[in-house]
Amino acid sequence: MKKKVLALILSAVMAFSLAACGDDTPDTPNTPSDSTPTSEQPSDSTPESDTPSGEPVVIRYGTHWVPELDPNHTDEVTGEYTMNETNRQAALTALQAVKDTYNVEFEFLQYPVDVQSDLMTSVLAGDPICDLALLWGGVEPTILSQNVLQDLSPYTNLFEDEEAAWMLKDSLFGGYYLLNNEFGMTSFPLIVNMTMLEAVDSLKDENGKTIYPTDLFEKGEWTWSNFKDYLQKVQAYYANVDGPDGAVYDYVQAYETDFRYAGLAAVHANGGAIFAGSVSADSDEAIEAVNFIKELMDANLLTNCGLYDNGYVPEWCRGGDDFRRGATVFTDAPGWNVAWYADGCAERGESIGIIPWPMPDDATLDSDTYMQSTNGGNSVAVLKGVSPEKTELALKSYILYWQTYYKALAGVDSVADYQAAAALSDVANYGVDLYNENYGDALIDCYTFIQGHINTNYANLMGLWEDGSNHNQWTEILGKSLMGVEGMSSYDVAIKANLSNLTNKTDEIAAILKTEGVNDNQAPSVTKENAVLAAGTDASSVDWTQYFTAEDGVDGVINVTADNITVSDDLDLSTPGLYEKAVAVKVSDKSDNEKEEKINVTVYDPDNTEAPTVAAKGELPEIAVNTETSGINWSDYLETAEDADGLDIKSSVTADLSELDTTTPGAYNVKLTVTDYAGNTADITVEVTVAAAE
């Protein structure tokens, strides 16, 4: 491998390893643009020499978690900064650039309750809680349905420059509502065990050299038909090779995967999408792509990574888990697990590669339609009620902030340099074998191509991707068609028969966005308390409303009446026992948003005089030195605590702390007392260890 490339890899890995956020996932930094205004930026950008004077303009930047954004946020206990120092310095540099250029200061504020309710209620009140609002991924359909976001179409000129274009997400419903500040890997990249390929003689050329997928890709021959031929050769070789212990299948598979992500990848590779401004899951491109997946399945070249009991939804990490075991050669892997899978392969002396999902036979590498897919991340929006002048200033500041942040983070001069460094860092941290003399450079080329050809799966952003409760979104339609469930024998028939499952939701959002008013789509909140009643209680004497209170963010307190209550027929107030979810309340606000909650009812024997039974856990929790005893949950020390009727009473435990000294390491006796509902008690003494400070 070229020395220059190696040096760049090492420096990139060092830079981005320092900037890691400290979690266990592979380091996949975002891709920014340049940090300083240039002549190519919008002409109305304010040059530093003309920085506005006077008091700074405050732009309120809302988020669900302030420590993620605010470099000046400190831990309440330790007083230390909560942001990684490398990221913190980059953020401080970005804040200063915004201050110097626009005389703007960001105020990072945390939503007091929930982004879905806080944005809506504040806009309804005519006082938007923030100017820039961070939306965590998946909440976008709910927020769009509230009609609280500005259409940023009048400001798209601010994003015309390449250094800013990546921050403006695609048009939705004829408008631009969402911004981006993240770049990343495909959600489920196609990975391959490069070492396992080397055992397949039919993959070798006339000189005995293995033809890797990277070779076909760099020749522009990594097509669907060649992928199918490649899988046939791999499957022919491994068809009689026993799978390792714990694998789903008895024999090693060529391509065991989650067909939902393979299907999505094929659709995007074919220039299609499930949603592209409107529902497009029934397009010719989507149907052709799914037909190719079905073709691979029918030829036993794509196998399912286990199925849940419903028979059409895959166990979505099983293909990757089997890949780690060496039980499949190809898979579409959850991106956050790729490094772990690579480690498992490395333990056997095997190397992995990340490669683009192949392209249709009629495409070329430079085809505009040949794309890779990602589910996308968080979004940012501007609320209604923010003035046009402040909106423009907020957008300019937002653009400059993220340009500067990423440039400072990586120590580079341009977006292209950052993208190169980020890609190299990503692929190295994923455990890809970049040093292999046969394919190391090619794997870098493959990953760089992926990063430059990512298309967001807006179906996921719009809630059309999957629905765990109703099972009527795209992945379920796809699975039923591929598995032949519920009579769905082909995707083209299934998607047309079920297209309204997708379009009903998007049509509703589109209609709301055409209106002027804010749409209250937030259900009231209900607080509840489980009931404890003596056996023999007259049911007609119980006021169930006392166990519930309800309040709506717009309408205020909602009166709970007997008409809101439903009591289960299974509840027997004459027989002791725990009756789960026995009483339900359903309340509605003035916009007909409904909320239902249920409580458990414990019925106890008031005449019981038998002492409870109590037993300690075999392995007791330790207490750190200087622990506040008020924060100790003593029920954690009990294996069981039951009354004479078998009712669990662990929550009624109290502790005698007369012998416990949490300031001094050692072992102490603590007497625990449990009291049943009739007032009978039982004691047990446990030995509590106060551990020395590390």
C-alpha positions in Angstrom: 0.0 0.0 0.0 1.2 3.4 -0.8 3.0 5.1 2.1 1.1 8.3 1.6 -2.2 6.5 2.0 -1.0 4.7 5.1 0.2 7.9 6.7 -3.2 9.5 6.0 -5.0 6.6 7.5 -2.9 6.7 10.6 -3.3 10.4 11.1 -7.0 10.2 10.5 -7.5 7.4 12.9 -5.6 9.3 15.5 -7.6 12.4 15.0 -11.0 10.8 15.1 -10.1 8.4 17.9 -9.4 11.4 20.1 -12.8 12.8 19.1 -14.7 9.6 19.9 -17.7 10.1 22.2 -16.8 7.2 24.5 -19.4 4.7 23.5 -18.9 1.1 22.3 -20.0 1.7 18.7 -17.5 2.2 15.8 -16.3 5.8 15.5 -18.3 7.1 12.5 -17.8 10.8 12.5 -20.0 13.1 10.5 -18.9 14.8 7.3 -18.9 18.6 7.5 -18.0 21.4 5.1 -15.4 24.1 5.4 -15.5 26.2 8.5 -14.9 29.7 7.2 -17.0 31.8 4.8 -15.6 31.8 1.2 -16.4 33.7 -1.9 -18.5 30.7 -3.0 -20.9 31.0 0.0 -24.1 33.1 -0.3 -23.3 36.6 -1.3 -25.2 38.0 1.6 -22.9 36.4 4.2 -21.5 39.0 6.6 -17.7 39.4 6.3 -15.8 39.4 9.6 -14.8 43.0 9.1 -18.5 44.0 9.1 -19.5 42.1 12.1 -22.7 43.6 13.7 -22.0 45.5 16.8 -24.0 45.8 20.0 -25.5 43.1 22.1 -25.3 39.7 20.5 -28.4 38.1 19.0 -29.3 35.0 20.9 -30.4 32.0 18.8 -32.1 29.4 21.0 -31.0 25.8 19.9 -33.4 23.3 21.4 -32.5 19.6 22.1 -33.6 16.6 24.1 -30.1 16.3 25.6 -28.0 19.5 26.2 -24.7 17.8 27.1 -24.5 16.6 23.5 -24.4 20.1 22.1 -23.3 22.6 24.8 -19.5 22.7 25.2 -20.0 24.7 28.4 -22.3 22.2 30.1 -20.9 20.7 33.3 -21.8 17.7 35.4 -23.9 18.8 38.4 -21.9 16.4 40.8 -18.3 16.6 39.5 -18.4 20.0 37.9 -16.5 18.6 35.0 -17.4 19.3 31.3 -19.7 16.6 30.0 -18.4 16.9 26.4 -15.3 15.1 25.2 -12.5 17.7 25.3 -11.6 17.3 21.6 -15.2 17.8 20.6 -15.6 20.6 23.1 -12.7 22.6 21.7 -14.2 22.2 18.2 -17.6 23.4 19.4 -16.0 26.4 21.2 -14.2 27.3 18.0 -17.5 27.1 16.1 -19.3 29.2 18.6 -16.6 31.8 18.4 -16.8 31.9 14.6 -20.5 32.5 14.7 -20.0 35.3 17.3 -17.3 36.9 15.2 -19.1 36.7 11.9 -22.7 37.3 12.8 -22.6 38.6 16.5 -24.8 35.6 17.3 -24.6 33.4 20.4 -26.3 30.0 20.7 -28.3 29.2 23.8 -28.6 25.5 24.1 -31.8 24.6 25.9 -33.4 21.2 26.8 -37.0 20.4 26.1 -38.7 20.4 29.5 -41.1 17.5 28.8 -40.8 16.1 25.2 -40.1 17.5 21.8 -43.4 16.3 20.5 -45.4 18.2 23.0 -43.1 21.1 23.8 -42.8 22.4 20.2 -46.5 22.2 19.6 -47.7 23.9 22.8 -45.1 26.7 22.5 -46.1 27.5 18.9 -49.7 27.3 19.7 -49.1 29.8 22.5 -47.3 32.2 20.0 -44.0 31.8 21.8 -41.8 29.2 20.2 -39.6 27.5 22.7 -36.6 27.7 20.4 -35.5 29.0 17.0 -33.6 25.9 15.9 -35.2 22.7 17.1 -33.3 19.3 17.1 -35.7 16.4 16.3 -34.5 13.0 17.3 -34.7 10.5 14.4 -38.2 9.0 14.0 -40.2 11.9 15.5 -40.3 13.9 12.2 -43.8 12.6 11.0 -45.4 13.6 14.3 -43.8 17.1 14.2 -44.7 17.6 10.5 -48.2 16.6 11.3 -48.4 19.3 13.9 -47.7 22.0 11.2 -45.3 23.8 13.5 -42.3 23.9 11.2 -41.4 26.6 8.8 -41.0 25.8 5.1 -37.5 26.9 4.4 -37.9 27.2 0.7 -37.3 30.9 0.7 -33.9 30.3 2.2 -32.6 27.5 0.0 -30.2 30.0 -1.6 -28.2 29.8 1.6 -27.5 26.1 0.9 -26.4 26.4 -2.8 -22.7 26.1 -2.1 -21.2 22.7 -1.8 -20.0 23.6 1.6 -23.6 23.9 2.9 -25.7 21.8 0.5 -25.4 18.7 2.6 -27.1 20.4 5.5 -30.5 20.8 3.7 -32.5 17.6 3.6 -34.5 16.7 0.5 -37.9 18.3 -0.2 -40.9 16.8 1.5 -44.5 17.4 0.5 -43.3 20.3 -1.7 -41.3 22.1 0.9 -38.0 22.1 2.7 -38.7 21.5 6.4 -35.7 19.6 7.7 -31.9 20.3 8.1 -29.1 17.9 8.7 -25.8 18.1 10.6 -24.8 14.5 10.3 -23.1 12.3 7.8 -22.6 8.6 8.3 -22.2 5.1 7.0 -25.0 3.1 5.4 -27.2 1.7 8.1 -26.7 -1.9 7.0 -23.6 -2.1 4.8 -22.9 -5.1 2.7 -19.9 -6.9 4.3 -17.9 -9.9 3.1 -15.4 -12.3 4.6 -12.5 -11.8 2.2 -10.6 -14.7 3.5 -13.4 -17.2 3.0 -13.5 -16.2 -0.6 -9.9 -17.3 -1.1 -10.9 -21.0 -0.5 -13.3 -21.0 -3.5 -11.3 -22.2 -6.6 -14.0 -21.2 -9.0 -13.4 -17.5 -8.0 -9.8 -17.6 -9.1 -8.4 -16.4 -12.4 -6.1 -18.3 -14.8 -3.1 -17.3 -12.5 -4.7 -18.7 -9.4 -5.5 -15.2 -8.0 -8.8 -14.8 -6.2 -11.2 -12.4 -8.0 -12.6 -10.3 -5.1 -15.8 -8.2 -5.3 -13.5 -5.2 -5.1 -11.9 -6.3 -8.4 -15.3 -6.4 -10.1 -16.3 -3.1 -8.5 -13.3 -1.3 -9.7 -13.8 -2.6 -13.3 -17.4 -1.4 -13.2 -18.6 -5.1 -13.3 -20.1 -5.3 -9.8 -23.6 -5.9 -11.2 -26.7 -7.8 -10.1 -26.0 -10.6 -12.6 -22.4 -10.9 -11.6 -23.3 -10.8 -7.9 -25.7 -13.7 -8.5 -23.0 -15.6 -10.4 -20.5 -14.9 -7.6 -22.9 -16.1 -4.9 -23.6 -19.3 -6.9 -19.9 -20.1 -6.9 -19.6 -19.4 -3.2 -22.7 -21.4 -2.3 -21.5 -24.4 -4.4 -18.3 -24.5 -2.4 -19.7 -24.0 1.0 -22.9 -26.1 0.5 -21.3 -29.1 2.3 -19.2 -27.2 4.9 -20.7 -27.5 8.3 -21.7 -24.3 10.0 -20.1 -23.5 13.4 -21.8 -24.0 16.7 -24.6 -21.5 17.4 -25.3 -20.8 13.7 -28.8 -20.6 12.3 -28.1 -23.1 9.5 -26.4 -26.4 9.4 -24.1 -25.4 6.6 -22.2 -22.2 5.7 -24.3 -19.8 3.7 -23.2 -17.6 0.8 -25.4 -14.7 1.8 -27.4 -14.9 5.0 -29.0 -11.6 5.7 -32.0 -9.5 6.8 -33.9 -9.3 3.5 -35.5 -6.1 4.5 -32.2 -4.2 4.3 -31.1 -6.2 1.2 -34.4 -5.1 -0.4 -33.9 -1.5 0.6 -30.3 -1.6 -0.7 -31.4 -3.0 -4.0 -34.2 -0.4 -4.4 -31.7 2.5 -3.8 -29.1 0.9 -6.0 -31.7 0.8 -8.8 -32.4 4.5 -8.4 -35.7 3.9 -6.5 -36.9 4.7 -3.0 -39.8 3.8 -0.8 -40.6 7.5 -0.3 -39.1 10.3 -2.4 -41.2 13.3 -1.6 -44.2 11.0 -2.0 -44.7 7.3 -1.7 -42.8 5.5 -4.5 -42.7 2.0 -3.2 -44.8 0.8 -6.2 -42.4 2.3 -8.8 -40.9 0.2 -11.5 -37.5 0.6 -9.9 -38.7 -0.7 -6.5 -40.6 -3.6 -8.0 -37.6 -4.6 -10.2 -35.2 -4.4 -7.2 -37.5 -6.6 -5.0 -37.9 -9.1 -7.8 -34.1 -9.4 -7.9 -34.1 -10.2 -4.1 -36.8 -12.8 -4.7 -34.7 -14.3 -7.5 -31.8 -14.7 -5.2 -34.0 -16.3 -2.5 -35.6 -18.7 -5.0 -32.1 -19.8 -6.1 -31.2 -20.3 -2.4 -28.5 -17.8 -2.7 -30.0 -15.4 -0.2 -31.1 -17.0 3.0 -33.0 -15.5 5.9 -31.3 -14.8 9.2 -34.0 -16.6 11.2 -37.6 -15.5 11.3 -39.8 -14.5 14.2 -42.9 -16.5 15.0 -45.0 -14.4 12.6 -43.0 -16.0 9.7 -42.2 -12.9 7.8 -40.0 -10.6 10.0 -36.3 -11.6 10.2 -34.3 -11.6 13.4 -32.4 -8.5 12.2 -29.0 -9.1 13.8 -28.8 -12.8 13.2 -27.1 -12.6 9.8 -24.4 -10.4 11.3 -24.0 -12.7 14.3 -23.6 -15.7 12.0 -21.1 -13.7 9.9 -19.0 -13.2 13.1 -19.1 -17.0 13.6 -17.9 -17.7 10.1 -21.3 -19.1 9.1 -22.0 -16.8 6.1 -19.7 -15.2 3.6 -21.9 -12.1 2.9 -24.4 -10.2 5.0 -26.0 -6.8 5.3 -24.8 -5.9 8.8 -26.1 -3.4 11.4 -23.4 -0.7 11.1 -22.9 -0.3 14.8 -21.9 -4.0 15.1 -19.5 -4.3 12.1 -16.3 -3.8 14.2 -17.5 -6.5 16.6 -18.1 -8.8 13.7 -14.7 -8.0 12.3 -13.1 -8.8 15.7 -14.7 -12.3 15.6 -13.3 -12.9 12.2 -9.9 -11.6 13.1 -9.7 -14.1 16.0 -9.7 -16.8 13.3 -7.2 -14.9 11.2 -9.8 -13.8 8.7 -10.3 -10.4 7.1 -13.5 -8.5 6.2 -14.4 -5.9 3.6 -17.2 -3.4 3.3 -18.4 -3.1 -0.3 -21.1 -1.2 -2.2 -24.4 -3.1 -2.8 -24.1 -4.1 -6.5 -25.7 -2.1 -9.3 -28.3 -3.1 -11.9 -26.9 -4.5 -15.1 -27.8 -1.4 -17.1 -26.1 1.0 -14.7 -22.5 2.3 -14.5 -20.4 3.5 -11.6 -21.1 7.1 -12.6 -24.8 6.6 -13.0 -26.7 9.2 -11.0 -29.2 6.6 -10.0 -26.7 4.1 -8.5 -26.9 4.9 -4.7 -26.4 3.3 -1.3 -29.0 3.6 1.4 -29.0 4.9 5.0 -31.8 5.3 7.4 -30.7 8.9 8.3 -30.3 10.4 11.8 -31.6 13.4 13.6 -33.1 16.4 12.0 -33.1 20.1 12.8 -36.0 22.5 11.9 -37.0 26.2 12.4 -40.3 26.7 14.3 -43.2 28.9 13.1 -43.3 32.1 14.9 -39.6 32.9 14.4 -39.4 36.1 12.4 -38.0 36.0 8.8 -35.0 38.1 9.8 -34.2 35.8 12.7 -34.8 32.7 10.7 -32.3 33.8 8.1 -29.7 34.7 10.8 -30.3 31.4 12.5 -29.8 29.5 9.3 -26.6 31.4 8.4 -25.3 30.8 11.9 -26.2 27.1 11.8 -24.4 26.6 8.5 -21.2 28.4 9.8 -21.3 26.6 13.1 -21.3 23.1 11.7 -18.8 23.9 9.0 -16.4 25.3 11.6 -17.1 22.5 14.1 -16.1 19.7 11.8 -13.2 21.5 10.2 -11.8 22.2 13.7 -12.5 18.6 14.8 -10.4 17.1 12.1 -7.8 19.9 11.6 -8.5 20.1 7.8 -9.1 23.0 5.4 -12.1 21.8 3.3 -15.1 19.5 3.2 -13.3 17.2 0.8 -10.4 16.8 3.1 -12.7 16.1 6.0 -14.7 13.5 4.0 -11.5 11.7 3.1 -10.2 11.7 6.7 -13.6 10.7 8.1 -13.9 7.9 5.6 -10.5 6.5 6.3 -11.1 6.7 10.0 -14.5 5.0 9.7 -13.2 2.1 7.6 -10.2 1.6 9.9 -12.3 1.6 13.0 -14.7 -0.9 11.5 -11.9 -3.4 11.3 -11.5 -3.5 7.6 -8.2 -5.0 6.4 -6.7 -1.9 4.8 -3.2 -3.2 4.8 -3.9 -6.2 2.7 -1.7 -6.0 -0.4 -4.3 -7.6 -2.6 -7.3 -5.5 -1.8 -6.5 -2.9 0.9 -6.5 0.1 -1.5 -9.6 -1.2 -3.2 -11.5 -1.3 0.0 -10.7 2.3 0.6 -12.0 3.1 -2.8 -15.2 1.1 -2.1 -15.8 2.9 1.1 -15.2 6.3 -0.3 -17.7 5.5 -3.1 -20.3 4.5 -0.5 -19.8 7.7 1.5 -20.2 9.8 -1.7 -23.3 8.0 -2.9 -25.6 7.7 0.1 -29.3 8.3 -0.3 -31.4 8.7 2.8 -34.3 6.2 3.3 -37.0 8.8 3.9 -39.5 6.0 4.4 -37.8 5.5 7.8 -37.8 9.2 8.4 -41.6 9.4 7.6 -42.6 6.3 9.7 -43.3 4.2 6.6 -40.5 1.8 7.1 -41.9 -0.5 9.8 -44.6 -0.6 12.5 -44.1 -3.0 15.3 -47.7 -2.9 16.4 -49.8 -2.7 13.3 -47.5 -4.6 10.9 -48.7 -2.7 7.9 -45.7 -0.7 6.8 -43.2 -1.3 4.0 -41.0 -3.9 5.7 -44.0 -6.0 6.6 -45.5 -5.8 3.1 -42.1 -6.8 1.7 -41.7 -9.7 4.1 -45.2 -11.0 3.5 -44.6 -10.9 -0.3 -41.2 -12.7 -0.1 -42.5 -15.3 2.3 -45.8 -15.8 0.7 -47.7 -14.9 3.9 -51.4 -14.0 3.8 -51.6 -15.0 0.1 -49.1 -12.3 -1.0 -47.2 -14.2 -3.7 -45.4 -11.3 -5.4 -44.3 -7.8 -4.4 -45.9 -6.0 -7.3 -49.3 -7.4 -6.3 -48.7 -6.9 -2.5 -47.5 -3.3 -2.7 -50.4 -2.2 -4.9 -52.9 -4.0 -2.7 -51.5 -2.4 0.4 -50.2 0.9 -0.9 -52.9 2.8 1.1 -51.1 1.7 4.3 -48.4 4.1 3.3 -50.2 6.8 1.4 -52.9 7.3 4.0 -50.3 8.5 6.4 -48.4 10.7 4.0 -51.6 12.1 2.5 -52.7 13.1 5.9 -49.4 15.0 6.6 -49.6 16.7 3.2 -53.1 17.9 3.8 -52.2 19.3 7.2 -49.2 21.1 5.8 -51.5 22.9 3.4 -53.5 24.4 6.3 -52.6 27.5 8.4 -53.3 26.4 11.9 -51.3 24.1 14.3 -52.7 20.6 14.5 -52.9 19.2 18.1 -51.9 15.5 17.7 -50.7 15.0 21.2 -52.7 12.8 23.6 -53.3 13.9 27.2 -50.9 12.6 29.9 -52.4 10.3 32.5 -50.9 9.6 35.9 -52.0 6.5 37.7 -51.7 4.6 41.0 -52.2 0.9 41.5 -55.1 0.0 43.8 -54.8 -2.1 47.0 -58.2 -3.3 48.4 -59.3 -5.6 51.2 -61.1 -8.8 50.1 -64.8 -8.3 50.6 -64.8 -4.7 49.4 -68.1 -3.7 47.8 -67.3 -3.0 44.2 -70.0 -0.3 44.0 -68.3 1.6 46.8 -65.0 1.9 45.0 -64.3 5.3 43.4 -61.9 4.2 40.6 -61.4 7.8 39.4 -59.2 8.5 42.5 -56.5 6.4 41.0 -56.1 8.5 37.9 -55.5 12.1 36.9 -55.3 13.5 33.4 -53.9 16.7 31.9 -53.4 18.0 28.4 -50.7 20.3 27.2 -53.2 22.5 25.4 -56.5 22.0 27.2 -55.1 21.7 30.8 -56.6 19.4 33.4 -59.1 16.9 32.2 -61.8 15.7 34.6 -61.8 12.0 35.0 -65.3 10.6 35.6 -66.8 7.2 36.0 -67.7 7.3 32.3 -64.0 7.1 31.5 -63.5 4.0 33.6 -63.7 0.3 32.5 -63.4 -2.5 35.0 -62.3 -6.0 33.8 -64.8 -8.8 34.4 -61.8 -10.8 35.7 -61.5 -8.6 38.8 -62.9 -10.5 41.8 -62.9 -8.4 45.0 -63.8 -11.4 47.1 -60.6 -13.4 46.3 -57.1 -12.3 47.3 -54.7 -12.0 44.4 -53.0 -9.6 41.9 -55.2 -8.6 39.1 -53.1 -7.1 36.4 -54.4 -4.3 34.2 -57.8 -4.8 35.8 -59.0 -1.2 35.6 -58.6 1.1 32.5 -59.2 4.8 32.0 -59.6 6.4 28.6 -59.6 10.2 28.2 -59.8 12.5 25.2 -58.8 16.1 24.7 -60.7 18.7 22.7 -58.9 17.6 19.5 -60.1 14.0 20.1 -56.6 12.7 20.9 -57.1 9.7 23.2 -55.0 8.2 26.0 -55.6 4.9 27.7 -53.9 3.7 30.9 -54.5 0.6 33.1 -53.7 -0.1 36.7 -53.2 -3.3 38.7 -55.5 -4.1 41.6 -54.2 -6.1 44.6 -56.8 -7.8 46.7 -55.6 -8.9 50.1 -57.1 -10.9 53.1 -57.6 -8.4 55.9 -58.1 -11.2 58.4 -54.8 -12.8 57.7 -52.6 -13.1 60.8 -49.8 -15.3 59.3 -46.4 -13.8 59.1 -45.0 -13.2 55.6 -42.1 -15.3 54.2 -38.9 -13.6 53.1 -35.6 -14.8 51.6 -32.5 -12.9 50.7 -30.7 -13.1 47.4 -27.8 -15.4 47.1 -25.5 -12.7 45.9 -26.1 -9.3 47.5 -25.3 -5.9 45.9 -22.4 -4.0 47.3 -22.6 -0.4 48.4 -19.9 2.1 47.3 -18.3 4.0 50.1 -20.1 7.3 51.1 -23.3 6.1 49.4 -26.4 8.0 50.7 -28.5 5.4 52.4 -31.7 7.2 51.3 -30.9 6.1 47.7 -30.6 2.4 48.5 -33.3 0.2 47.2 -33.5 -2.5 49.9 -35.9 -4.7 47.9 -32.8 -5.4 45.6 -31.5 -7.5 48.5 -34.6 -9.8 48.6 -35.1 -12.8 46.4 -38.7 -13.2 47.6 -41.1 -11.5 50.1 -44.7 -12.8 50.1 -47.8 -12.8 52.3 -49.8 -15.9 53.1 -51.7 -15.7 49.8 -48.5 -15.4 47.7 -48.8 -11.6 47.1 -45.4 -9.9 46.4 -44.6 -7.4 49.2 -40.9 -6.7 48.4 -41.8 -3.1 47.9 -42.8 -2.7 51.6 -39.4 -3.4 53.0 -37.7 -1.1 55.6 -34.2 -1.3 56.9 -32.6 -0.9 60.4 -29.5 1.2 59.7 -28.2 1.4 63.2 -25.1 -0.8 62.5 -24.4 0.5 58.9 -21.6 3.0 58.3 -21.4 3.8 54.6 -18.4 6.1 55.2 -16.1 3.1 56.2 -15.5 0.0 54.0 -16.4 -3.3 55.6 -19.3 -5.7 56.2 -22.3 -4.7 58.2 -25.5 -6.4 59.4 -28.7 -4.8 58.3 -32.1 -6.0 59.5 -34.8 -5.8 56.8 -38.4 -5.9 57.7 -41.3 -6.6 55.3 -44.9 -5.8 56.2 -47.9 -7.4 54.4 -51.1 -5.6 53.5 -52.8 -6.8 56.8 -49.9 -5.5 58.9 -48.1 -8.7 59.6 -44.3 -8.5 59.6 -41.2 -10.7 59.0 -37.5 -9.9 59.5 -34.3 -11.0 57.9 -30.7 -9.9 58.5 -28.4 -9.5 55.5 -24.7 -8.7 55.5 -24.1 -5.5 53.5 -20.7 -4.8 52.1 -19.4 -1.3 51.8 -16.8 -1.4 49.1 -13.6 0.6 49.2 -13.2 3.4 46.7 -11.2 2.3 43.6 
